[in-house]
């Protein structure tokens, strides 16, 4: 649902696309087939209603707000069955699979963007320990000298590539100067211009920015290099801990 909240729209066509994406996210989240879904669109009143009568989701409202000639959709789910609430209480949220991911990605973006995502996935399968599939994204997962795997990049169904500086900082203790060097190298890539405060966040770039093979290669080389930095940081931490625990002479 998060991918729809607060997104600005320019036309009713955008509204329908966001509604479609939201229904797909709900389908994955609640494992419902949406067999009995009915939909109605009332843009004059600023409301889209999507009903799921036979499954877990009973009603979805996407209310349209307007401010300064811009509009956004804010989704809200109303009504769940007891079975759905029980499922949610377990914290289980089904992951997307590869075929579903590319089906939705191609609906949301372009064939060129889908091709870039496939190349990132191929690189992930070759270089990473495994690939982590989430609700609406995938990420290469690198085992390292840590309790936490290194997951520097992710690709989502909205055509965005996320760079996980936050995880590099919190899980792997990469200092500011190291993350700034990663950022500096990324910003040397044509079409990428991330602000300095990106090292405290998880900034995104569009797949389209990586359409050129040489650009994509440069980007993936940097992502691979971050693994070396993370492993070096953990080796330094382990060495420091060992020196502190060593008996004094």
C-alpha positions as CSV (number, residue, x, y, z in Angstrom):
1,X,0.0,0.0,0.0
2,X,2.9,2.3,0.8
3,X,3.7,2.7,-2.9
4,X,0.4,4.5,-3.5
5,X,0.1,6.8,-0.5
6,X,0.6,10.5,-1.4
7,X,1.4,9.9,-5.0
8,X,0.5,12.9,-7.2
9,X,-1.6,12.3,-10.2
10,X,-2.2,14.3,-13.3
11,X,-5.2,12.6,-14.9
12,X,-7.9,10.1,-14.4
13,X,-5.8,7.7,-16.3
14,X,-3.2,7.9,-13.6
15,X,-5.9,7.3,-11.0
16,X,-7.0,4.1,-12.7
17,X,-3.3,2.9,-13.0
18,X,-2.7,3.6,-9.3
19,X,-6.0,1.8,-8.4
20,X,-4.9,-1.2,-10.4
21,X,-1.5,-1.3,-8.7
22,X,-3.1,-1.0,-5.3
23,X,-5.5,-3.9,-6.0
24,X,-2.5,-6.0,-7.1
25,X,-0.6,-5.2,-3.8
26,X,-3.7,-6.1,-1.8
27,X,-4.0,-9.3,-3.8
28,X,-0.4,-10.3,-2.8
29,X,-0.8,-9.1,0.8
30,X,-4.0,-10.9,1.6
31,X,-3.4,-13.9,-0.7
32,X,-6.8,-13.3,-2.2
33,X,-7.8,-14.2,-5.8
34,X,-10.1,-11.1,-6.1
35,X,-12.5,-13.4,-7.9
36,X,-15.6,-11.4,-7.0
37,X,-14.1,-8.0,-7.4
38,X,-16.4,-5.2,-8.5
39,X,-15.1,-1.7,-9.2
40,X,-16.7,1.7,-9.6
41,X,-15.0,5.0,-10.5
42,X,-16.4,8.3,-9.4
43,X,-13.8,10.9,-10.1
44,X,-16.3,13.8,-9.8
45,X,-16.6,13.0,-6.1
46,X,-13.0,12.0,-5.9
47,X,-13.6,8.4,-4.8
48,X,-12.7,5.0,-6.3
49,X,-14.4,2.0,-4.7
50,X,-13.1,-1.5,-5.3
51,X,-14.9,-4.3,-3.6
52,X,-13.8,-7.8,-2.9
53,X,-16.9,-9.7,-1.8
54,X,-15.6,-13.3,-1.6
55,X,-12.1,-12.8,-0.2
56,X,-10.4,-11.0,2.6
57,X,-10.6,-7.4,1.5
58,X,-14.1,-6.0,1.7
59,X,-13.7,-2.5,0.4
60,X,-11.0,-0.2,-0.8
61,X,-11.4,3.5,-0.9
62,X,-9.0,5.8,-2.7
63,X,-9.9,9.3,-1.9
64,X,-8.7,12.0,-4.2
65,X,-7.3,15.2,-2.6
66,X,-6.5,18.4,-4.5
67,X,-4.1,21.1,-3.5
68,X,-2.4,23.8,-5.7
69,X,-3.8,22.2,-8.8
70,X,-2.2,18.8,-7.9
71,X,-4.1,15.7,-6.8
72,X,-3.1,12.7,-4.8
73,X,-4.7,9.4,-4.0
74,X,-4.8,8.0,-0.5
75,X,-5.9,4.4,-0.2
76,X,-7.7,3.0,2.8
77,X,-8.9,-0.6,3.4
78,X,-12.3,-1.0,5.1
79,X,-13.4,-4.3,6.5
80,X,-11.6,-7.6,6.8
81,X,-12.9,-11.1,7.7
82,X,-11.8,-12.8,10.9
83,X,-9.6,-15.1,8.8
84,X,-7.8,-12.1,7.3
85,X,-7.2,-10.6,10.7
86,X,-5.8,-13.9,11.9
87,X,-3.4,-14.0,8.9
88,X,-2.3,-10.5,9.5
89,X,-1.6,-11.2,13.2
90,X,1.0,-13.8,12.2
91,X,2.9,-11.1,10.3
92,X,2.9,-13.2,7.1
93,X,3.1,-11.3,3.9
94,X,3.6,-13.3,0.7
95,X,6.5,-12.4,-1.5
96,X,6.2,-11.7,-5.2
97,X,7.9,-14.2,-7.6
98,X,9.9,-13.4,-10.7
99,X,7.1,-13.9,-13.3
100,X,4.7,-11.8,-11.3
101,X,7.3,-9.1,-10.8
102,X,8.0,-8.6,-14.4
103,X,4.3,-8.8,-15.4
104,X,3.5,-5.9,-13.1
105,X,6.7,-4.0,-14.0
106,X,6.0,-4.2,-17.7
107,X,2.5,-2.9,-17.0
108,X,3.8,0.1,-15.0
109,X,6.9,1.0,-17.1
110,X,8.3,0.1,-20.5
111,X,10.0,-2.9,-22.2
112,X,13.3,-1.0,-22.0
113,X,12.9,-0.6,-18.2
114,X,12.0,-4.3,-17.8
115,X,15.1,-5.3,-19.7
116,X,17.3,-3.2,-17.3
117,X,15.6,-4.9,-14.4
118,X,16.3,-8.3,-16.0
119,X,20.0,-7.5,-16.3
120,X,20.1,-6.4,-12.7
121,X,18.5,-9.7,-11.7
122,X,20.9,-11.7,-13.9
123,X,23.8,-9.8,-12.2
124,X,22.2,-10.6,-8.8
125,X,21.9,-14.3,-9.5
126,X,25.5,-14.4,-10.6
127,X,27.2,-12.3,-7.9
128,X,25.0,-12.5,-4.8
129,X,24.5,-15.3,-2.3
130,X,20.8,-15.3,-3.3
131,X,18.0,-13.0,-4.3
132,X,15.5,-11.7,-1.8
133,X,11.9,-11.3,-3.2
134,X,9.6,-9.0,-1.2
135,X,6.0,-7.9,-1.8
136,X,6.8,-5.6,-4.7
137,X,10.6,-5.7,-5.2
138,X,13.7,-7.9,-5.3
139,X,17.1,-7.3,-3.9
140,X,20.5,-9.2,-4.2
141,X,21.5,-10.6,-0.8
142,X,25.2,-10.9,-0.1
143,X,26.4,-13.0,2.9
144,X,29.3,-11.2,4.7
145,X,31.2,-11.3,7.9
146,X,28.1,-10.1,9.8
147,X,24.8,-11.3,11.3
148,X,23.1,-9.1,8.6
149,X,23.4,-9.8,4.9
150,X,24.5,-6.9,2.7
151,X,21.7,-5.7,0.4
152,X,22.9,-2.6,-1.3
153,X,20.3,-2.3,-4.1
154,X,16.7,-3.2,-4.8
155,X,14.4,-2.9,-7.8
156,X,10.6,-2.4,-7.4
157,X,7.6,-2.8,-9.7
158,X,7.2,1.0,-10.0
159,X,10.5,1.1,-12.0
160,X,12.6,2.5,-9.2
161,X,16.1,1.3,-8.2
162,X,16.8,1.9,-4.5
163,X,20.3,2.3,-3.0
164,X,20.3,1.3,0.6
165,X,22.6,3.7,2.3
166,X,20.5,3.4,5.5
167,X,21.3,-0.4,5.8
168,X,25.0,0.3,5.1
169,X,25.0,2.6,8.0
170,X,22.8,0.9,10.5
171,X,23.6,-2.8,9.9
172,X,27.3,-2.5,8.7
173,X,28.5,0.7,10.3
174,X,29.9,2.2,7.2
175,X,31.1,5.7,8.3
176,X,29.9,8.9,6.6
177,X,33.1,9.3,4.6
178,X,32.8,5.9,3.1
179,X,29.2,6.4,2.1
180,X,30.0,9.8,0.7
181,X,32.6,8.1,-1.5
182,X,30.0,5.6,-2.7
183,X,27.7,8.6,-3.5
184,X,30.5,10.5,-5.3
185,X,31.2,7.5,-7.5
186,X,27.5,7.1,-8.3
187,X,27.2,10.7,-9.2
188,X,30.0,10.3,-11.8
189,X,27.6,8.1,-13.8
190,X,25.8,10.1,-16.5
191,X,22.1,10.7,-15.5
192,X,22.6,10.2,-11.8
193,X,22.7,13.3,-9.5
194,X,21.8,12.4,-5.9
195,X,22.0,15.0,-3.2
196,X,24.5,14.7,-0.3
197,X,21.9,13.8,2.3
198,X,21.2,10.6,0.3
199,X,23.7,8.8,2.5
200,X,21.2,9.0,5.3
201,X,18.3,7.6,3.2
202,X,17.4,5.1,0.6
203,X,17.3,7.2,-2.5
204,X,16.0,5.9,-5.8
205,X,16.8,6.3,-9.4
206,X,14.6,5.3,-12.4
207,X,15.5,2.2,-14.3
208,X,15.5,4.3,-17.4
209,X,18.7,6.1,-16.1
210,X,20.5,2.8,-16.4
211,X,19.3,1.9,-19.9
212,X,22.8,2.3,-21.5
213,X,24.9,-0.9,-21.1
214,X,28.0,1.0,-20.1
215,X,26.1,3.1,-17.5
216,X,24.5,-0.1,-16.0
217,X,27.8,-1.8,-15.9
218,X,29.4,1.1,-14.0
219,X,26.5,1.2,-11.6
220,X,26.7,-2.5,-10.9
221,X,30.4,-2.3,-10.4
222,X,29.9,0.2,-7.7
223,X,27.2,-1.9,-6.0
224,X,29.7,-4.9,-6.1
225,X,32.4,-2.7,-4.6
226,X,30.2,-1.8,-1.6
227,X,30.4,-5.5,-0.6
228,X,34.2,-5.1,-0.3
229,X,33.7,-2.0,1.9
230,X,31.2,-3.8,4.1
231,X,33.5,-6.8,4.6
232,X,36.5,-4.6,5.3
233,X,34.4,-2.7,7.9
234,X,33.4,-5.9,9.7
235,X,37.0,-7.1,9.7
236,X,38.2,-3.9,11.3
237,X,35.5,-4.2,13.9
238,X,36.4,-7.7,14.7
239,X,40.1,-6.8,14.9
240,X,39.3,-3.9,17.3
241,X,37.2,-6.2,19.5
242,X,40.0,-8.7,19.6
243,X,42.6,-6.2,20.6
244,X,40.3,-4.8,23.3
245,X,39.8,-8.3,24.7
246,X,43.4,-9.3,24.6
247,X,45.2,-9.5,28.0
248,X,47.6,-6.8,28.7
249,X,51.3,-7.7,29.2
